Amino acid sequence: MTPQLTAAIDRLSTTQRQAVDWGEGPALVLAGPGVGKTTVLTARIARILDGARNRNFRILALTFTTKAGDEMRSRVEELVPGLTERTVIGTFHAFCAQVLRQHGSHLKIKPDFGVYDQDVDREELLRDALRQASARGEQVSPSDVRWLKVIDQLRSNIVGPPKTAARFRDPAEGEHVARVYTLYEAALQERNVMDFNGLILNACRLAHQMPSVAARIRQSYPYWLIDEFQDTTPAQYRLVKFMAGDQFKNVFAVADDDQIIYQWAGASYQQIVRFRQDFEPALFQLVENRRCPPAVVQAANNLIVHNSDRTPGKASLVAMKAMEGAAISYRTFVSDQDEAQGIAREIAASDAKNWGETAVLARTRAQLMPVLSALQAAGVKAAIATRRDRFMSPQFGWLQACLDQSIRPTDKRIFTAMVDAANRIVGVADEQALNASLLIAEAEAAGQSCMEHWVAAAQATSDAVFTRLAAMAQRLIESRASWKSVVIEALAWLPTTTGAAEGVVTDASDDKAAWETATRAIRSEMGADIELPELLQGIALRPKEPPADPGAVSLYTIHASKGLEFDHVWVTGLAESVLPSWQSLKPDARPAELEEERRNCFVAITRTRKTVILTWASAYQGRTKPVSRFVAEMGVVVA
């Protein structure tokens, strides 16, 4: 055993050690906030690898965010250097992408498939398919793109077009949606692309239709670990079941039924219930909270016992951290505007050295906006943490589209994005810009690829930026294998073009940082010698935001803060119909909706390492609101 692993195991508590040392068979670890679940997962992975250095198998660990996967991989590498190549640690979507690259040919999926990570792209794909079908005389129209969200729900529940009609009360409407759904899937396959739901759905189809593929995965990965199991959707749980088959049970799931806050995305307490029924796991409970002060732990315990959707006999959190002083307090205000100003004044008056470890949490982004404005007006560095699923600058939008176009030269959507991004980089006026639609028509008439025709048109402008962009694209046309040198050149040169377009604001430097962060993580996950399709699939599956400013106050929605921790946490909007939301308080609301709101509050207060400040106002948007019931449930006495 390595010295690092020995030291890590020696630091474990008794219950943590029991979970880490668990051998074969199913296990469910109920792990509340701040109990060291990532420590347990990584120590378990490292222990298995260290004890089987001469055996030929890999470990599969599925997470829900790329950040969590990167953190786990880094920790395992520290414990057992050089052995992480025997692991696959990543998101469900990344694992499905890998499986489909390797085995998707059974479903006629080419391994260099693209991934649509933007709703606008998916909508345009379906709209094009509907226009073409309507022109053929089919009873559909472009307005049927409105059914895409319904199709997403069907796909997330592993319902294909043949079974769609049966899900509708109106048979005629069901048949119509099934036709639209069929057109959408055909369009995806024709363009060799998938969306996020499609990655899960096609992996399920593959495991179901080709049991030999699932058997091979079980043989290659005899140990499965699943982080944040409570957040699995029905489709993700079905994937686990399809891959496991009837006999495989060696699944180690870590979950907390008190942190299920993604019901809108399909997460449900029932996934934990099904896992216990289907796999009959041994049960471990990690309750020793090492993050929060005792007063906060007590408030969290007081709050969550009001929920009924919890594992029977679940133990309360135990505070392991001693702390003097008031760890939990509250502030009251007259109005929501007054609340935002009051929070900003107090943070501005605090030590600026603490700003980087201060977070303001609210249920919605809209509630954070006035706080952000007030903080900035008070001279406090602050930013709302937002997941960016695309590059914001034309420079890196062009690079991604250009690389993508070299793989899918017939994809007109990608071509249009590439042309438009190049026009923005150069900053040409509309009448001088290269027109994507015209270039497509000219390329088809000339028998050229769209990218070849754009290169010629860009070179003909004699503009220095256009010419260099065209030169990089030409190298890709001549040899797709040149992509690595093109990327190296682009990373060095593209940020310098931000002055080419006068008056155009660009995020090229931020995007460069995001690109480099993503590619480092992709190489760590997939290996240093990745192919271009793997890079582009990995880029599509990862967020694009740059590293956060370590000296700025962070503003998060409660959903976005899950998994994070800070020294000082402000939880705002603790008023009835704000937190909990008005939807959860409607007479016809399901009890599960209020329980999820309570879990939101539980997650929010347990993000802190030192202090949590609860705030509420007497009126929001001019309407009087009583204080949230959660304040009394936490045991906070209001003077």
NORUR-V643564 format. One record per residue. N is the residue number from 0. RES is the residue in three letters. PHI is phi in whole degrees, -180 to 180 (NA if undefined). NEAR is the number of other C-alpha atoms within 10 Angstrom. Layout:
n->(N/N)
res->(RES/RES)
phi->(PHI/PHI)
near->(NEAR/NEAR)
This chain:
n->(0/1/2/3/4/5/6/7/8/9/10/11/12/13/14/15/16/17/18/19/20/21/22/23/24/25/26/27/28/29/30/31/32/33/34/35/36/37/38/39/40/41/42/43/44/45/46/47/48/49/50/51/52/53/54/55/56/57/58/59/60/61/62/63/64/65/66/67/68/69/70/71/72/73/74/75/76/77/78/79/80/81/82/83/84/85/86/87/88/89/90/91/92/93/94/95/96/97/98/99/100/101/102/103/104/105/106/107/108/109/110/111/112/113/114/115/116/117/118/119/120/121/122/123/124/125/126/127/128/129/130/131/132/133/134/135/136/137/138/139/140/141/142/143/144/145/146/147/148/149/150/151/152/153/154/155/156/157/158/159/160/161/162/163/164/165/166/167/168/169/170/171/172/173/174/175/176/177/178/179/180/181/182/183/184/185/186/187/188/189/190/191/192/193/194/195/196/197/198/199/200/201/202/203/204/205/206/207/208/209/210/211/212/213/214/215/216/217/218/219/220/221/222/223/224/225/226/227/228/229/230/231/232/233/234/235/236/237/238/239/240/241/242/243/244/245/246/247/248/249/250/251/252/253/254/255/256/257/258/259/260/261/262/263/264/265/266/267/268/269/270/271/272/273/274/275/276/277/278/279/280/281/282/283/284/285/286/287/288/289/290/291/292/293/294/295/296/297/298/299/300/301/302/303/304/305/306/307/308/309/310/311/312/313/314/315/316/317/318/319/320/321/322/323/324/325/326/327/328/329/330/331/332/333/334/335/336/337/338/339/340/341/342/343/344/345/346/347/348/349/350/351/352/353/354/355/356/357/358/359/360/361/362/363/364/365/366/367/368/369/370/371/372/373/374/375/376/377/378/379/380/381/382/383/384/385/386/387/388/389/390/391/392/393/394/395/396/397/398/399/400/401/402/403/404/405/406/407/408/409/410/411/412/413/414/415/416/417/418/419/420/421/422/423/424/425/426/427/428/429/430/431/432/433/434/435/436/437/438/439/440/441/442/443/444/445/446/447/448/449/450/451/452/453/454/455/456/457/458/459/460/461/462/463/464/465/466/467/468/469/470/471/472/473/474/475/476/477/478/479/480/481/482/483/484/485/486/487/488/489/490/491/492/493/494/495/496/497/498/499/500/501/502/503/504/505/506/507/508/509/510/511/512/513/514/515/516/517/518/519/520/521/522/523/524/525/526/527/528/529/530/531/532/533/534/535/536/537/538/539/540/541/542/543/544/545/546/547/548/549/550/551/552/553/554/555/556/557/558/559/560/561/562/563/564/565/566/567/568/569/570/571/572/573/574/575/576/577/578/579/580/581/582/583/584/585/586/587/588/589/590/591/592/593/594/595/596/597/598/599/600/601/602/603/604/605/606/607/608/609/610/611/612/613/614/615/616/617/618/619/620/621/622/623/624/625/626/627/628/629/630/631/632/633/634/635/636/637/638)
res->(MET/THR/PRO/GLN/LEU/THR/ALA/ALA/ILE/ASP/ARG/LEU/SER/THR/THR/GLN/ARG/GLN/ALA/VAL/ASP/TRP/GLY/GLU/GLY/PRO/ALA/LEU/VAL/LEU/ALA/GLY/PRO/GLY/VAL/GLY/LYS/THR/THR/VAL/LEU/THR/ALA/ARG/ILE/ALA/ARG/ILE/LEU/ASP/GLY/ALA/ARG/ASN/ARG/ASN/PHE/ARG/ILE/LEU/ALA/LEU/THR/PHE/THR/THR/LYS/ALA/GLY/ASP/GLU/MET/ARG/SER/ARG/VAL/GLU/GLU/LEU/VAL/PRO/GLY/LEU/THR/GLU/ARG/THR/VAL/ILE/GLY/THR/PHE/HIS/ALA/PHE/CYS/ALA/GLN/VAL/LEU/ARG/GLN/HIS/GLY/SER/HIS/LEU/LYS/ILE/LYS/PRO/ASP/PHE/GLY/VAL/TYR/ASP/GLN/ASP/VAL/ASP/ARG/GLU/GLU/LEU/LEU/ARG/ASP/ALA/LEU/ARG/GLN/ALA/SER/ALA/ARG/GLY/GLU/GLN/VAL/SER/PRO/SER/ASP/VAL/ARG/TRP/LEU/LYS/VAL/ILE/ASP/GLN/LEU/ARG/SER/ASN/ILE/VAL/GLY/PRO/PRO/LYS/THR/ALA/ALA/ARG/PHE/ARG/ASP/PRO/ALA/GLU/GLY/GLU/HIS/VAL/ALA/ARG/VAL/TYR/THR/LEU/TYR/GLU/ALA/ALA/LEU/GLN/GLU/ARG/ASN/VAL/MET/ASP/PHE/ASN/GLY/LEU/ILE/LEU/ASN/ALA/CYS/ARG/LEU/ALA/HIS/GLN/MET/PRO/SER/VAL/ALA/ALA/ARG/ILE/ARG/GLN/SER/TYR/PRO/TYR/TRP/LEU/ILE/ASP/GLU/PHE/GLN/ASP/THR/THR/PRO/ALA/GLN/TYR/ARG/LEU/VAL/LYS/PHE/MET/ALA/GLY/ASP/GLN/PHE/LYS/ASN/VAL/PHE/ALA/VAL/ALA/ASP/ASP/ASP/GLN/ILE/ILE/TYR/GLN/TRP/ALA/GLY/ALA/SER/TYR/GLN/GLN/ILE/VAL/ARG/PHE/ARG/GLN/ASP/PHE/GLU/PRO/ALA/LEU/PHE/GLN/LEU/VAL/GLU/ASN/ARG/ARG/CYS/PRO/PRO/ALA/VAL/VAL/GLN/ALA/ALA/ASN/ASN/LEU/ILE/VAL/HIS/ASN/SER/ASP/ARG/THR/PRO/GLY/LYS/ALA/SER/LEU/VAL/ALA/MET/LYS/ALA/MET/GLU/GLY/ALA/ALA/ILE/SER/TYR/ARG/THR/PHE/VAL/SER/ASP/GLN/ASP/GLU/ALA/GLN/GLY/ILE/ALA/ARG/GLU/ILE/ALA/ALA/SER/ASP/ALA/LYS/ASN/TRP/GLY/GLU/THR/ALA/VAL/LEU/ALA/ARG/THR/ARG/ALA/GLN/LEU/MET/PRO/VAL/LEU/SER/ALA/LEU/GLN/ALA/ALA/GLY/VAL/LYS/ALA/ALA/ILE/ALA/THR/ARG/ARG/ASP/ARG/PHE/MET/SER/PRO/GLN/PHE/GLY/TRP/LEU/GLN/ALA/CYS/LEU/ASP/GLN/SER/ILE/ARG/PRO/THR/ASP/LYS/ARG/ILE/PHE/THR/ALA/MET/VAL/ASP/ALA/ALA/ASN/ARG/ILE/VAL/GLY/VAL/ALA/ASP/GLU/GLN/ALA/LEU/ASN/ALA/SER/LEU/LEU/ILE/ALA/GLU/ALA/GLU/ALA/ALA/GLY/GLN/SER/CYS/MET/GLU/HIS/TRP/VAL/ALA/ALA/ALA/GLN/ALA/THR/SER/ASP/ALA/VAL/PHE/THR/ARG/LEU/ALA/ALA/MET/ALA/GLN/ARG/LEU/ILE/GLU/SER/ARG/ALA/SER/TRP/LYS/SER/VAL/VAL/ILE/GLU/ALA/LEU/ALA/TRP/LEU/PRO/THR/THR/THR/GLY/ALA/ALA/GLU/GLY/VAL/VAL/THR/ASP/ALA/SER/ASP/ASP/LYS/ALA/ALA/TRP/GLU/THR/ALA/THR/ARG/ALA/ILE/ARG/SER/GLU/MET/GLY/ALA/ASP/ILE/GLU/LEU/PRO/GLU/LEU/LEU/GLN/GLY/ILE/ALA/LEU/ARG/PRO/LYS/GLU/PRO/PRO/ALA/ASP/PRO/GLY/ALA/VAL/SER/LEU/TYR/THR/ILE/HIS/ALA/SER/LYS/GLY/LEU/GLU/PHE/ASP/HIS/VAL/TRP/VAL/THR/GLY/LEU/ALA/GLU/SER/VAL/LEU/PRO/SER/TRP/GLN/SER/LEU/LYS/PRO/ASP/ALA/ARG/PRO/ALA/GLU/LEU/GLU/GLU/GLU/ARG/ARG/ASN/CYS/PHE/VAL/ALA/ILE/THR/ARG/THR/ARG/LYS/THR/VAL/ILE/LEU/THR/TRP/ALA/SER/ALA/TYR/GLN/GLY/ARG/THR/LYS/PRO/VAL/SER/ARG/PHE/VAL/ALA/GLU/MET/GLY/VAL/VAL/VAL/ALA)
phi->(NA/-67/-58/-65/-69/-58/-65/-65/-69/-64/-83/-73/-76/-60/-70/-62/-63/-61/-69/-64/-84/-55/-89/-92/102/-75/-147/-121/-107/-84/-127/-75/-66/74/-99/85/-66/-66/-60/-65/-61/-71/-66/-66/-59/-64/-63/-65/-64/-65/-85/-138/-64/-98/-100/-109/-152/-125/-109/-106/-126/-104/-123/-109/-137/-64/-63/-64/-63/-63/-64/-63/-63/-64/-67/-62/-61/-67/-79/-134/-53/87/-102/-67/-67/-95/-125/-122/-119/-178/-76/-55/-66/-66/-64/-63/-60/-64/-62/-73/-62/-82/-128/-64/-59/-63/-107/64/-100/-79/-67/-95/-59/-94/-125/-83/-107/-123/-60/-61/-69/-67/-64/-67/-59/-67/-61/-61/-64/-69/-61/-64/-67/-63/-65/-82/100/-75/-83/-139/-147/-56/-67/-69/-62/-63/-82/-62/-66/-66/-61/-60/-63/-64/-66/-69/-107/57/-108/-88/-55/-61/-104/-69/-57/-67/-85/-109/-68/-93/-57/-65/-65/-61/-64/-66/-63/-61/-66/-63/-60/-61/-64/-64/-66/-65/-67/-60/-67/-62/-88/58/-133/-137/-101/-62/-62/-65/-61/-68/-61/-70/-66/-64/-60/-62/-65/-75/-82/-124/-56/-65/-68/-62/-64/-66/-64/-63/-70/-73/-122/-75/-122/-116/-127/-127/-88/50/-59/-64/-93/-64/-88/-55/-66/-67/-67/-63/-61/-59/-66/-62/-68/-76/70/-87/-109/-69/-130/-81/-117/-110/-106/-113/-149/-144/-69/-87/-122/-83/-126/-122/-60/-63/-98/110/-67/-160/-57/-63/-64/-68/-61/-64/-59/-66/-73/-79/-109/49/-80/-68/-113/-119/-124/-103/-124/-83/-80/-104/-97/-95/-63/-54/-64/-72/-60/-64/-62/-64/-64/-59/-70/-75/-67/-77/-90/-103/-80/-141/-62/-56/78/-66/-80/-77/-67/-117/-74/-111/-111/-89/-155/-96/91/-81/-86/-130/-145/-144/-133/-117/-139/-78/-141/-66/-65/-64/-62/-60/-66/-66/-62/-63/-61/-70/-67/-62/-81/-82/-66/-61/-65/-91/-60/-67/-113/-116/-130/-113/-115/-145/-70/-129/-64/-60/-73/-82/-58/-66/-67/-60/-61/-67/-63/-65/-66/-89/81/-98/-68/-156/-155/-82/-75/-130/-71/-104/-96/-147/-75/-87/-87/-64/-60/-87/-64/-65/-61/-62/-67/-65/-64/-63/-65/-66/-90/-120/-66/-95/-80/-73/-64/-65/-61/-61/-63/-65/-64/-64/-65/-63/-61/-70/-61/-72/80/-76/-68/-54/-71/-103/-69/-75/-95/-63/-63/-66/-63/-63/-63/-66/-64/-65/-68/-88/73/-106/-75/-60/-67/-62/-67/-65/-58/-64/-66/-68/-66/-69/-73/66/-76/-62/-72/-55/-63/-73/-59/-63/-64/-67/-64/-62/-63/-69/-64/-71/-159/-63/-66/-83/-60/-65/-69/-64/-64/-60/-65/-64/-63/-78/-96/-56/-62/-78/-88/-65/-93/-67/-103/-64/84/-90/-85/-134/-109/-62/-67/-63/-66/-62/-62/-66/-62/-66/-63/-65/-69/-61/-67/-64/-66/-65/-77/-105/110/-66/-95/-86/-93/-58/-58/-66/-61/-67/-64/-64/-61/-65/-87/-111/-67/-114/-76/-75/-58/-72/-71/-67/-105/-108/-68/-101/-111/-131/-70/-61/-60/-74/-84/-59/91/-106/-150/-144/-68/-129/-127/-104/-112/-103/74/-82/-133/-59/77/-110/-143/-74/-70/-65/-63/-75/-103/-64/-57/-96/-70/-75/-56/-62/-69/-68/-63/-67/-62/-65/-66/-57/-65/-59/-62/-61/-72/-88/-81/-89/-102/-129/-134/-132/-118/-94/-132/-156/-122/-77/-146/-126/51/81/-111/-67/-133/-75/-63/-59/-60/-66/-64/-67/-63/-73/87/-79/-88/-97/-71)
near->(13/14/10/13/20/13/12/15/19/11/11/16/13/11/16/26/16/13/23/21/15/15/14/12/15/22/24/24/23/24/26/25/27/25/24/19/21/17/18/25/24/25/27/24/25/26/21/18/22/17/10/10/11/8/8/9/17/22/21/23/27/24/25/17/19/24/16/18/21/18/15/22/23/16/19/24/16/17/24/20/15/10/16/23/16/15/21/21/26/27/23/23/24/24/20/21/28/19/20/23/17/14/19/21/12/13/15/10/19/17/18/19/24/23/22/19/19/13/12/10/14/20/18/14/19/26/20/18/23/25/17/16/17/14/12/10/9/12/12/21/17/17/10/15/22/12/16/18/12/12/23/17/14/19/21/21/18/22/16/18/22/12/13/21/19/13/12/12/9/10/13/11/12/18/19/17/22/21/19/25/25/16/22/24/17/14/19/21/16/11/15/18/21/23/21/21/19/22/22/26/23/22/26/24/17/24/23/17/14/14/15/12/19/21/16/11/17/20/13/14/19/16/24/21/22/24/25/21/29/26/26/27/20/18/20/25/20/18/24/19/19/19/22/20/16/10/7/17/20/20/23/26/24/24/23/23/23/25/24/23/26/16/16/9/13/17/20/23/21/13/21/23/13/12/20/16/10/12/19/14/19/14/13/17/21/26/22/21/22/19/23/31/25/22/21/26/26/17/21/25/19/18/21/21/16/14/15/11/17/16/14/7/6/12/13/19/22/18/20/17/15/10/12/8/9/13/18/20/15/17/15/16/17/13/19/23/17/19/25/25/20/19/21/23/17/11/18/19/10/11/8/16/10/15/21/19/19/25/27/26/28/27/24/16/16/10/19/21/15/18/26/24/16/22/24/15/14/16/11/21/19/23/20/18/16/14/12/13/15/18/23/17/22/26/30/27/20/25/23/21/21/26/24/22/24/23/19/19/17/15/17/17/14/21/26/19/19/26/22/18/21/25/23/21/26/23/19/15/11/10/7/10/17/19/15/19/13/9/20/21/12/16/17/12/9/11/10/13/16/23/26/17/17/25/20/14/16/24/17/11/14/11/11/13/20/19/18/17/22/22/17/21/24/18/16/22/20/11/11/16/13/14/19/13/13/18/16/10/12/19/21/10/13/21/19/13/14/23/14/15/16/11/9/14/12/19/16/22/18/18/25/23/16/22/22/13/16/23/19/13/22/23/15/15/22/19/12/12/7/13/14/19/18/20/17/22/21/24/22/21/22/26/21/23/22/20/11/12/12/11/16/19/26/24/25/23/22/22/16/16/20/17/15/14/21/22/18/21/26/26/23/27/27/26/23/19/18/23/25/25/17/12/15/21/15/12/7/8/12/12/13/16/19/20/21/22/21/25/21/24/27/26/24/29/25/27/28/27/21/21/24/29/19/20/23/29/23/19/19/19/9/9/9/14/18/14/22/18/15/23/20/14/18/22/15/16/10/11/3)
